[in-house]
Amino acid sequence: MQLRIKLAALAMAGATAALVLTVTPALASSHAASKAITGPESAYGVVYGDAAIAANPAIPLAWRGQVYANVVFSPGGGPPKKGQDYTFTTPAGNLTVVITAPPTNNEAFNPESCRFAVTNDVVFTAVGSQSTGKFAGTSGPGAVEVYGAGYVPRLTSGPDKGQCDTAPDSPELANGAIETFLLSAVLTTP
């Protein structure tokens, strides 16, 4: 009787081992390599008033898409150029991009209201080999638009009294000033 139980146990163990060996390669092949994920990524922020007219505005950004993070962006430095690398630093990792086209700059001024607006557009592609964290290995195109608008004061004396003060050293007015940052991309992460 005990011999039959031992033989039955060995037979069950053998059948279980055969089943495990048959199923394991199928499981391994279906989970071994994860698929790349492609989706939208955006970062947006805005400041108003005194914060918008600062020499180097600090714009709080909310990153949304494949990566969720909150950071502060300060444009600083010279104007971007085609072929230049730039790294966006976030708590989730750094996204390094290369500027792929000459940036465009559009300016508008209304002499009746003394309102100005400046839009800078920069097109880029992600450089995954230089990116880190959740951005490591990321590829894909994107663009950044930085927009600023506000008012200059009117001259209070002289022959041009009442006209807009457009002198290079004329201060911008905090009232009505705005600075925005928008990054929009379609990124593929490995």
Helices and strands as residue ranges (DSSP letters): H 2-31, E 37-48, H 50-53, E 59-65, E 69-73, E 85-90, E 93-99, E 104-110, E 115-126, G 133-135, E 141-151, E 173-189
